[in-house]
Amino acid sequence: MSAMKEFTKGLWKENPVLVLLLGMCPTLGVTSSATNGLGMGVATMFVLLGSNVVVSAIRNIVPKKIRIPVYIVIIATFVTIIDLAMQAYAPASLYNALGIFIPLIVVNCVVLGRAEAFASKNGVGKSVLDALGMGLGFTLALVALGGTREFIGSGSLFQIKMIPAWKIDFMLPTSAPGAFIILGLFLAGMNALNIRKARKEGKNYKPASMDCSTCNICDIGEEK
């Protein structure tokens, strides 16, 4: 796969949120506004980039039987760095809004999945492109979802009032049920566009999925 395809696959074709349905916990939990979505996305992209680089660099010296604990320690290190950095430099309102979801990046299946399925089997260069593409795709999805919920709920975007006459907030979009409803509409729209594109090309649309042939996380409990 070319360098450009490695980067762009995470933006649309294999978008972690809208196609692979990974990282649903932060996706639904923090996207009550575009600002929260951007903050969570950037934090996750930093951890994804750092962990991919380190995992790729040490992939040939880590024993297979302990690779997952090693990956988790690496990921936890970068999560600690971004958590302390945001606590020190990010607006207090943003840090408090993200709350427990920053430490929970350690168990985010997007990060661990890319470390096991891609970085552990490819060079540093490709791993960087993969991390940037997947991280940017994750960030864009969170910002789009958060921005939509924020605008429908209060007529604002990035905490800027776009419709001054909007005085009473609509609570449903910024609540948990609203997150599920709007995400469902996003997924329906994504599938509709892909189906339409496939039909124009004379093909049958086949939803994308993670390539399990290169990942053994599900079987780790069975390893001897």
C-alpha positions in Angstrom: 0.0 0.0 0.0 1.4 3.5 -0.9 2.2 6.1 1.7 -0.8 8.2 0.7 -3.2 5.3 1.1 -1.7 4.4 4.5 -2.5 7.9 5.6 -5.9 8.4 4.0 -7.4 5.0 4.9 -8.2 6.2 8.4 -10.0 9.4 7.2 -12.8 7.6 5.4 -12.4 4.0 4.2 -11.4 2.7 7.6 -12.5 5.5 9.8 -12.2 4.2 13.4 -15.6 5.7 14.5 -17.8 5.7 11.4 -16.6 2.5 9.8 -14.8 0.2 12.3 -17.0 1.4 15.3 -14.0 1.6 17.6 -13.6 3.9 20.6 -17.3 4.2 21.2 -16.9 5.0 24.9 -15.2 8.4 24.4 -17.1 9.0 21.2 -20.4 9.0 23.0 -19.2 10.2 26.3 -17.3 13.4 25.5 -18.8 14.7 22.3 -21.4 17.0 23.8 -19.5 19.9 22.1 -17.0 20.4 19.3 -14.4 21.6 21.7 -14.6 18.4 23.8 -14.4 16.3 20.7 -11.3 18.2 19.4 -9.6 17.9 22.8 -10.2 14.1 23.0 -9.3 13.5 19.4 -5.9 15.4 19.7 -5.1 13.6 23.0 -5.8 10.2 21.4 -3.8 11.0 18.3 -0.8 12.0 20.4 -0.9 8.7 22.3 -1.6 6.8 19.0 1.4 8.4 17.3 3.8 7.9 20.2 2.8 4.3 20.9 2.9 3.3 17.2 6.5 4.7 16.8 7.8 3.0 19.9 6.0 -0.4 19.3 7.3 -0.4 15.7 10.9 0.5 16.8 11.0 -2.4 19.4 8.9 -4.9 17.5 11.8 -7.3 16.8 13.0 -7.5 20.4 9.8 -7.9 22.4 9.0 -11.6 23.1 5.7 -12.6 21.6 4.2 -13.9 24.9 4.5 -10.6 26.7 3.9 -8.2 23.8 0.4 -7.0 25.0 1.6 -6.1 28.5 4.6 -4.3 26.9 2.3 -2.4 24.5 0.0 -1.4 27.4 2.9 0.0 29.4 4.0 2.0 26.4 0.5 3.4 25.8 0.1 4.2 29.5 3.4 6.2 29.4 2.1 8.4 26.6 -1.3 8.7 28.3 0.4 9.9 31.5 2.4 12.5 29.4 -0.7 13.9 27.7 -2.8 13.8 30.9 -0.2 15.9 32.8 0.3 18.2 29.8 -3.4 18.9 29.5 -3.7 19.4 33.3 -1.0 22.0 33.1 -1.8 23.8 29.9 -5.3 23.0 28.7 -8.3 25.1 29.8 -9.6 23.8 33.1 -13.1 23.5 31.7 -11.9 21.2 28.9 -9.7 19.1 31.2 -12.6 18.7 33.6 -15.1 17.9 30.8 -12.9 15.1 29.5 -12.3 13.8 33.0 -11.8 10.0 33.3 -11.8 9.6 29.5 -8.2 10.8 29.3 -6.8 8.0 31.5 -9.1 5.5 29.7 -7.2 6.1 26.5 -4.9 3.3 27.9 -7.6 0.8 27.1 -9.0 2.5 24.0 -9.2 -0.3 21.3 -8.2 2.2 18.6 -4.8 2.6 20.2 -4.1 -0.9 21.3 -5.6 -2.3 18.0 -3.2 -0.3 15.8 -0.2 -1.2 18.0 -1.0 -4.9 17.7 -2.4 -5.1 14.2 -0.2 -2.6 12.4 2.8 -1.1 14.3 4.1 -4.4 15.5 4.3 -5.7 11.9 5.5 -2.6 10.0 8.4 -0.1 10.0 8.4 3.2 11.8 7.6 5.3 8.7 4.4 3.4 7.8 3.4 3.3 11.5 3.6 7.1 11.7 1.4 7.5 8.6 -1.0 4.9 10.0 -1.2 6.7 13.4 -1.6 10.1 11.8 -4.4 8.9 9.5 -6.3 7.0 12.1 -5.8 9.7 14.7 -7.0 12.4 12.4 -9.9 10.3 11.2 -10.9 9.7 14.9 -10.5 13.5 15.7 -12.6 14.6 12.7 -15.4 12.2 13.6 -15.5 13.4 17.2 -15.5 17.0 16.1 -18.2 16.5 13.6 -20.4 14.6 16.1 -19.7 17.0 18.9 -20.3 20.1 16.7 -23.6 18.7 15.4 -24.8 17.9 19.0 -23.7 21.3 20.2 -25.3 23.2 17.3 -28.6 21.4 17.5 -28.7 21.7 21.2 -27.8 25.4 21.7 -27.2 27.0 18.3 -23.5 27.3 19.1 -20.2 25.9 17.7 -16.9 25.7 19.6 -18.8 27.6 22.3 -19.5 30.5 20.0 -23.2 31.4 19.7 -24.0 31.1 16.0 -27.7 32.0 16.4 -27.9 34.8 19.0 -31.7 34.6 19.1 -31.5 31.0 20.4 -32.2 31.4 24.1 -33.4 28.0 25.3 -31.2 25.0 24.9 -32.5 21.7 23.5 -31.3 19.1 26.0 -31.8 15.9 24.0 -28.8 16.3 21.6 -26.3 16.8 24.4 -27.7 13.9 26.5 -26.7 10.2 26.2 -29.8 9.2 24.2 -29.1 12.1 21.8 -25.5 10.9 21.3 -26.8 7.4 20.2 -29.4 8.9 17.9 -27.0 11.4 16.2 -24.3 8.8 15.8 -26.8 6.4 14.3 -27.7 9.1 11.7 -24.0 9.6 11.0 -23.5 5.9 10.4 -26.6 5.7 8.2 -25.3 8.6 6.1 -21.9 7.1 5.8 -23.4 3.8 4.6 -25.7 5.5 2.2 -22.8 7.4 0.6 -20.7 4.2 0.3 -23.5 2.2 -1.2 -24.2 5.0 -3.7 -20.6 5.1 -4.7 -20.4 1.3 -5.1 -23.5 1.2 -7.3 -22.0 3.9 -9.6 -18.9 1.8 -10.0 -21.0 -1.3 -10.6 -19.9 -3.0 -7.5 -21.6 -4.5 -4.4 -21.0 -2.6 -1.3 -19.1 -4.5 1.4 -18.7 -2.8 4.8 -15.1 -2.4 5.9 -13.8 -4.4 8.9 -10.6 -4.8 10.9 -8.1 -7.2 9.3 -8.1 -9.9 11.9 -5.5 -11.9 10.0 -2.8 -9.7 11.5 -4.2 -9.4 15.0 -4.2 -11.9 17.8 -5.7 -9.9 20.7 -8.8 -11.9 20.8 -6.8 -15.1 21.2 -4.4 -13.9 23.8 -6.1 -15.8 26.6 -5.6 -19.1 24.6 -1.9 -18.6 24.1 0.3 -21.1 25.9 
